[in-house]
Amino acid sequence: MGQAYKVLVVDDSPFVWKAIKKAMDPEEGYELLEQAFNGKMGLEMAEHLKPDLIFLDITMPEMDGLQAAEILLRKDPGAKIVLISAMGDKLIIDKAKQLGIKAFLPKPFKPEEVVQHLKSLLAPAVN
């Protein structure tokens, strides 16, 4: 199978981490890393663990998802980020798109939506 894709969840809700874990099939080559509970912790974990994909909540203590995404993308413009939001706030989504985020996961989400993001963002590039 080769190397697993490392996935980091940055969300202050343990429920979200569990829901994403449940949706991910290790047989498909995904490895779920420990959860980061705020943007600051997420940045530190991303720096050390070098995840292939980050599920990033918008509303969190200490540092919100947009602030964290901005720093992540400054360091690595190719970072694969899926923004998680309970709010359908158009201004937040617009700001996220300006930062270069193309994938969004609305709360509550279905397991197949998680899988769809994993496959579309981590699928080997077809030339």
GIJO-V396009 format. One record per pair of residues at least 12 apart in sequence whose C-alpha atoms are under 7 Angstrom apart, sorted by the first residue. I is the first residue (numbers start at 1). GAP is how many residues later the second one is. If there is no record, write none. Layout:
BEGIN
I_GAP ; I_GAP
END
This chain:
BEGIN
4_25 ; 4_26 ; 4_27 ; 5_24 ; 5_25 ; 5_26 ; 5_47 ; 6_24 ; 6_25 ; 6_26 ; 6_27 ; 6_45 ; 6_46 ; 6_47 ; 7_23 ; 7_24 ; 7_25 ; 7_26 ; 7_44 ; 7_45 ; 7_46 ; 7_47 ; 8_24 ; 8_25 ; 8_26 ; 8_27 ; 8_43 ; 8_45 ; 8_46 ; 8_47 ; 9_26 ; 9_27 ; 9_45 ; 9_46 ; 9_47 ; 10_25 ; 10_26 ; 10_27 ; 10_28 ; 10_29 ; 10_32 ; 10_45 ; 10_46 ; 10_47 ; 11_25 ; 11_26 ; 11_27 ; 11_45 ; 11_46 ; 11_49 ; 12_25 ; 12_26 ; 12_48 ; 17_18 ; 20_94 ; 23_88 ; 23_91 ; 23_92 ; 24_91 ; 38_22 ; 38_23 ; 38_24 ; 38_25 ; 39_21 ; 39_23 ; 39_24 ; 39_25 ; 39_26 ; 39_29 ; 40_22 ; 40_23 ; 43_25 ; 43_29 ; 52_28 ; 53_27 ; 53_28 ; 54_26 ; 54_27 ; 54_28 ; 55_26 ; 55_27 ; 55_28 ; 55_29 ; 56_25 ; 56_26 ; 56_27 ; 56_28 ; 57_26 ; 57_27 ; 57_28 ; 58_25 ; 58_26 ; 58_27 ; 66_30 ; 70_29 ; 80_41 ; 81_20 ; 81_22 ; 82_21 ; 82_22 ; 82_23 ; 83_20 ; 83_21 ; 83_22 ; 84_20 ; 84_21 ; 84_22 ; 84_23 ; 85_20 ; 85_21 ; 85_22 ; 86_20 ; 86_21
END
